[in-house]
Amino acid sequence: MHKANSIIMRAPKNSIFETAANLELWPKILPHYRYIHYLERGQNRNIVVMAARRSGIPIKWTSEEIIDRDRCEIHFNHLKAFTKGMHVVWTFTEVPEGVRVEILHELNFRVPMLAPLAEPIIGGFFIGNVANKTLRCMKKYLESTTKNTKVTK
């Protein structure tokens, strides 16, 4: 399964990156996130339990977050639940309109025979919806907090 979601944000690239990397902030600015609990915490690597809602349906997974400031990327490796083995990468690319923030999800289903059934449910119904809401809400938060500041790249 390959799923990509992206949005253009008009805020400083570093502010967007640091906001996306700061998982403690997510439940405060992303209304569909129920909580994020840290199991391990480090400077550039965390193990977290993440919980959100998709149209009222509670979902939860455990992820390793790797913050790569040199490449300006955030990686998540899903460690448990139906999405175990999924790799997610957030990228931040400066474009004339602002910063394109893209979330890429890659998952090889553990039972390939079930992929045609699982992909539209996991990829389309859950991941696509939650990732789009995450990007829209983060954009709204960042653009409202930086609207009176000059956006520099």
N, C-alpha and C positions, 0 to 999 in steps of 0.2 A: 504494500500500500504506500502510495506517495500522495501527500496532501500538502498544498501550499496555500497560505493565506497572507495577504499583504495589505498595507495601507500607507498613505503618505501622511507624515506628521510634520507640522510646522513648529518646531522647537529645536533647541540646540542638540546636536547628535549625542554629546556626552550626557546631557540630562535625560534623554530618552533611554540610552544604554543603562545608566545607573538606576533609573526607575524600574526598568525591566528586570535588572539583576537583583533588586531589593525585594525579595519575596515577602518580607514582613509587611511591606506596604500594600501588597496585592489585595488582601481582604478589605482594606480601608478604601481603596479606589476602584475596585472591581466588584460591583454588587453581586455578581453571580458566583464569586468565590466565598465559600463558607469559612474556611480556615486553612492555614498552613502551619504545620507543626514541624519543628526542627528535631531530627533524630541525631544528626551530627552537624556541627557548625564550624566553618573555617573561613579563611580570608577569600579563597577562590573556589572552594568546593563545599557543598552542603548535601546532606541527605534529608529529604523532607517528605512528609505526608501532605499531599495536596487534596483539597476537597472543594468541589464546585457544584453547581446545579445546572442542568440543561432542561429548561422548561419545567422546572419543579422536580425533576428527577435527580436525586443525589448521586454524585459520582465521586470516587476517591481512588487515588493511586499513590505509589511511593516512587520518588524520583531522586536521582543524583543530579545536582546542578553543578555545572562547571562554568565558571566565569573566566573568559579569556579576554583580558583587557588589551593584550597586544594585538589581537586580530579583531577586536571589537565584536565578539560573538558570545552568545550564551548557549550552552549545550545542556540538554536534559536527557538522561537515560532512564527509562521507566524500568523499575526493578521488580514490581509486583502488579497484580491484577490482570485484567484482560489484555492490557497493552504492554505487558512485560516484554522487554527486548526492543521497544520502540525508541528510536533516536530522534530527538527534536533539536533543531538549531534555529536560533534567532539571529538574523543579520540586520545590519543598519547601514544603508547605502545613501550617500548624499546624491540628490538629484536636483535639477533646477527648481522644482516645486517645494522642496524641503528634504525630508529624510524618509526613504522607503524602508519601512520595517517589515520584514518578512519572517514568517514562522514556517519552517519546513518539518513535516512529520514523515518519518520512514519506518515502516514496520513490515517485517517478513513474518507472516502468520505461522505460529508453531504447528498448526495442523493445516497444511496448504489446501487440502480438499475443502475446508470450510471457508476459505478466503472469499469466494464469490458471495457468500451469505454475510460474512462478518464485515467485509470492507464497507458496504453502504451503511451499515449500522454504526460501526466504530468510527470510520472515516467521515462519512457524510453527516449522519445524525448527531453524533457526539462531538468529534474533534472539530469539524468544520464550524459548527455552531459556537462552541466554546472559544475557539481561537479567534473567530471574527468578533465576538463580544469583547474578548480581552483586548484586541487591537482598538476597537472603537472606543471603549471606556478609557483605555490608557491615552489615546489621542485626545479625548475630551479633557481629561485631567491635565495632561501636559500643556495643551494649547491654552487652557484657561489659566494655568499658573505662570505661563511665560508670555501672555499676551501683551503685557506692558514692558517686556524686556526685548531688547534687540536680539533677533535670532542670528547667531554667527555660526559658521560651519567650521 
